Amino acid sequence: MEKLYEGKSKIVYAGPDEWTCYIKYKDTATAGNGAKKEDLPEKGRINAKISNIIYDYLSKYGIKTHMLRVVEPTMILARKAEIVPLEVVVRNVAAGHFSSRYGIEEGSPLKNIVVEYSFKNDDLGDPLITDSMITALGIAEQAELDKIKEQALKINELLIRFFDKAGIRLIDFKLEFGRCDGGIILCDEISPDCARLWDKATNEKMDKDRFRRDMGDVMYYYEEILRRVMKANE
């Protein structure tokens, strides 16, 4: 297959026609904009399975995604989209950079849901960016941002319900969107790599923070998330 792009956690290959592509999940884990890197056996398979289940769940509630079908355990066939170079982070609880940035204890409740944007640019360190900056730079139009925010909040509502059924608290998560057929669709993945997921009963961290913070047992908790997600999806 013709390789079109390789990122930190996935490889994109040309699809069977011009409007599709294959996306393959890698076992590579990175943190600190690639400063920390390690191969974790089975991570690609687990993340792909979790994300595929979640995307299928979201599609049933009207969320349009790039996913077409599962090809193999670590690969999907997807719609090609023009990726909007924004990381859209939805926060339900203070954690991670949000806590350190504003001096708020991790785990503190927020008075409202936070939707924030970062400009996807590794050389610049993915800086935070506001709506008016986004439109001023021509990254996206206001109508597109309105749609992205609307979709992000709807996805958050659906995921809180889904993960609660799995005995997991959805603390925050990152989304990416793309332009396709004149509209905005959900792209990339939703997995422990891009969502903070805490055990509902104990608040034990079950996500990529275990890798970022050298907490250990990364794949044990990823496997546990997959087990719970599969059960919640029954």
C-alpha positions as CSV (number, residue, x, y, z in Angstrom):
1,M,0.0,0.0,0.0
2,E,1.1,3.6,-0.7
3,K,2.0,5.4,2.5
4,L,0.5,8.9,2.6
5,Y,1.4,10.0,6.1
6,E,2.9,8.7,9.3
7,G,2.2,10.3,12.7
8,K,3.1,9.4,16.2
9,S,0.5,6.7,16.7
10,K,-1.0,6.0,13.2
11,I,0.0,5.5,9.6
12,V,-2.3,6.6,6.7
13,Y,-2.2,4.6,3.4
14,A,-4.0,5.3,0.1
15,G,-7.4,3.6,-0.1
16,P,-9.0,1.6,-2.9
17,D,-10.3,4.9,-4.4
18,E,-9.5,8.6,-4.3
19,W,-12.0,9.4,-1.5
20,T,-10.9,6.8,1.0
21,C,-7.8,5.9,3.0
22,Y,-6.6,3.1,5.3
23,I,-5.6,4.1,8.8
24,K,-3.3,1.7,10.8
25,Y,-2.8,2.0,14.5
26,K,0.8,1.7,15.8
27,D,2.1,0.3,19.1
28,T,4.2,3.4,19.6
29,A,3.4,5.6,22.7
30,T,4.7,9.1,22.9
31,A,4.6,12.0,25.3
32,G,6.0,15.5,25.6
33,N,5.6,16.2,21.9
34,G,7.6,13.0,21.1
35,A,10.3,13.6,23.7
36,K,9.3,10.3,25.4
37,K,8.8,7.3,23.1
38,E,8.3,3.6,23.6
39,D,6.7,0.7,21.9
40,L,3.9,-0.9,23.9
41,P,2.9,-4.3,22.4
42,E,-0.8,-4.6,21.6
43,K,-1.5,-0.9,22.2
44,G,-2.5,-0.4,18.5
45,R,-4.9,-3.3,18.6
46,I,-6.5,-2.2,21.9
47,N,-6.8,1.5,20.9
48,A,-8.3,0.6,17.5
49,K,-10.9,-1.7,19.1
50,I,-11.9,0.9,21.7
51,S,-12.1,3.7,19.2
52,N,-14.0,1.5,16.7
53,I,-16.6,0.6,19.3
54,I,-17.0,4.3,20.4
55,Y,-17.3,5.6,16.8
56,D,-19.9,3.0,16.0
57,Y,-21.8,4.0,19.2
58,L,-21.6,7.7,18.3
59,S,-22.7,7.1,14.7
60,K,-25.9,5.6,16.0
61,Y,-26.7,9.0,17.6
62,G,-26.1,11.0,14.5
63,I,-22.4,11.9,14.8
64,K,-20.8,11.7,11.4
65,T,-17.3,10.2,11.4
66,H,-14.6,9.2,9.0
67,M,-14.9,5.5,9.8
68,L,-16.3,3.2,7.1
69,R,-15.4,-0.3,8.2
70,V,-12.8,-2.3,10.1
71,V,-10.3,-4.0,7.8
72,E,-8.2,-5.9,10.4
73,P,-7.6,-5.5,14.2
74,T,-5.3,-2.5,13.8
75,M,-6.7,-1.0,10.6
76,I,-9.8,0.8,9.4
77,L,-11.0,2.1,6.0
78,A,-11.9,5.7,6.4
79,R,-13.3,8.7,4.4
80,K,-10.6,11.1,3.3
81,A,-11.1,14.5,4.9
82,E,-9.3,17.8,5.0
83,I,-8.2,17.9,8.6
84,V,-8.9,21.2,10.4
85,P,-5.6,21.8,12.2
86,L,-7.1,22.1,15.6
87,E,-7.1,19.9,18.7
88,V,-10.5,20.3,20.4
89,V,-10.3,19.5,24.1
90,V,-13.4,19.0,26.2
91,R,-12.9,19.2,29.9
92,N,-15.4,18.0,32.5
93,V,-13.0,18.0,35.5
94,A,-9.7,20.0,36.1
95,A,-6.7,17.8,35.2
96,G,-3.4,17.8,33.3
97,H,-2.2,21.0,31.7
98,F,-5.4,22.8,32.7
99,S,-4.7,22.2,36.4
100,S,-1.0,23.2,36.2
101,R,-1.8,26.2,33.9
102,Y,-4.3,27.7,36.3
103,G,-3.1,26.4,39.6
104,I,-6.2,24.2,40.2
105,E,-5.9,20.9,42.0
106,E,-6.3,18.0,39.7
107,G,-9.7,16.4,40.1
108,S,-11.4,19.7,41.1
109,P,-14.9,20.1,39.7
110,L,-15.6,22.8,37.1
111,K,-18.6,25.1,37.2
112,N,-19.2,24.4,33.5
113,I,-17.9,22.3,30.6
114,V,-14.8,23.8,29.0
115,V,-14.1,23.6,25.2
116,E,-10.7,24.8,24.3
117,Y,-8.7,24.8,21.0
118,S,-5.0,24.3,20.3
119,F,-3.4,25.0,16.9
120,K,-2.0,21.7,15.7
121,N,1.6,22.5,15.0
122,D,4.4,20.4,16.6
123,D,7.0,23.1,15.9
124,L,5.0,25.6,17.9
125,G,4.1,23.2,20.6
126,D,0.4,23.1,19.8
127,P,-0.4,26.5,21.4
128,L,-3.8,27.4,22.7
129,I,-5.8,29.5,20.3
130,T,-9.1,31.5,20.6
131,D,-12.0,31.6,18.2
132,S,-11.1,35.0,16.9
133,M,-7.5,34.0,16.3
134,I,-8.7,30.9,14.4
135,T,-10.9,32.9,12.1
136,A,-8.2,35.7,11.7
137,L,-5.6,33.2,10.6
138,G,-8.1,31.5,8.2
139,I,-7.8,28.1,10.0
140,A,-11.6,27.8,10.1
141,E,-14.7,29.9,9.5
142,Q,-16.9,30.8,12.4
143,A,-19.7,28.6,11.1
144,E,-17.3,25.7,11.1
145,L,-16.2,26.5,14.7
146,D,-19.9,26.7,15.8
147,K,-20.5,23.2,14.3
148,I,-17.3,21.8,15.8
149,K,-18.3,23.1,19.3
150,E,-21.8,21.8,18.9
151,Q,-20.6,18.4,17.9
152,A,-17.9,18.3,20.7
153,L,-20.5,19.0,23.3
154,K,-22.9,16.4,21.9
155,I,-20.1,13.8,21.8
156,N,-19.2,14.7,25.4
157,E,-22.8,14.1,26.6
158,L,-22.9,10.8,24.8
159,L,-19.5,9.6,26.0
160,I,-20.2,10.5,29.7
161,R,-23.3,8.3,29.5
162,F,-21.4,5.5,27.7
163,F,-18.3,5.5,30.0
164,D,-20.5,5.8,33.1
165,K,-22.1,2.5,32.1
166,A,-18.6,1.1,32.0
167,G,-17.7,2.3,35.5
168,I,-15.4,5.0,34.1
169,R,-15.3,8.8,34.7
170,L,-14.7,10.9,31.5
171,I,-12.4,13.6,32.8
172,D,-11.4,15.2,29.5
173,F,-10.6,14.2,25.9
174,K,-9.2,15.5,22.6
175,L,-11.1,15.5,19.3
176,E,-10.1,16.3,15.8
177,F,-12.4,17.2,12.9
178,G,-12.2,17.3,9.2
179,R,-14.0,18.8,6.2
180,C,-15.7,16.2,4.0
181,D,-18.5,16.5,1.4
182,G,-19.2,20.1,2.4
183,G,-19.6,19.4,6.1
184,I,-17.6,18.7,9.3
185,I,-17.0,15.1,10.4
186,L,-15.2,13.5,13.4
187,C,-11.8,12.1,12.6
188,D,-8.8,10.6,14.4
189,E,-9.6,8.4,17.4
190,I,-11.1,8.3,20.8
191,S,-9.1,6.0,23.1
192,P,-7.0,6.1,26.3
193,D,-4.3,7.8,24.3
194,C,-6.4,11.0,24.0
195,A,-8.9,10.8,26.8
196,R,-8.5,11.0,30.6
197,L,-10.4,8.1,32.0
198,W,-10.6,7.4,35.7
199,D,-12.1,4.5,37.6
200,K,-15.6,5.6,38.8
201,A,-15.2,4.0,42.2
202,T,-11.5,4.7,43.0
203,N,-10.5,7.6,40.7
204,E,-7.5,5.4,39.6
205,K,-6.0,6.7,36.4
206,M,-6.5,4.3,33.5
207,D,-5.3,6.3,30.6
208,K,-2.1,7.6,28.9
209,D,-1.2,9.6,32.0
210,R,0.1,6.3,33.3
211,F,2.7,6.4,30.5
212,R,3.3,10.2,30.7
213,R,3.9,10.0,34.5
214,D,5.8,6.7,34.7
215,M,3.0,5.2,36.8
216,G,3.4,1.7,35.3
217,D,0.9,-1.0,34.3
218,V,-0.1,1.0,31.2
219,M,-1.3,-1.9,29.1
220,Y,-3.1,-3.6,32.0
221,Y,-5.3,-0.5,32.3
222,Y,-5.8,-0.2,28.6
223,E,-6.9,-3.8,28.5
224,E,-9.3,-3.1,31.4
225,I,-10.8,-0.1,29.6
226,L,-11.3,-2.3,26.5
227,R,-13.0,-5.0,28.6
228,R,-15.3,-2.5,30.2
229,V,-16.1,-0.8,26.9
230,M,-17.0,-4.1,25.3
231,K,-19.3,-5.0,28.2
232,A,-20.9,-1.6,28.1
233,N,-21.5,-2.0,24.4
234,E,-23.3,-5.3,24.8
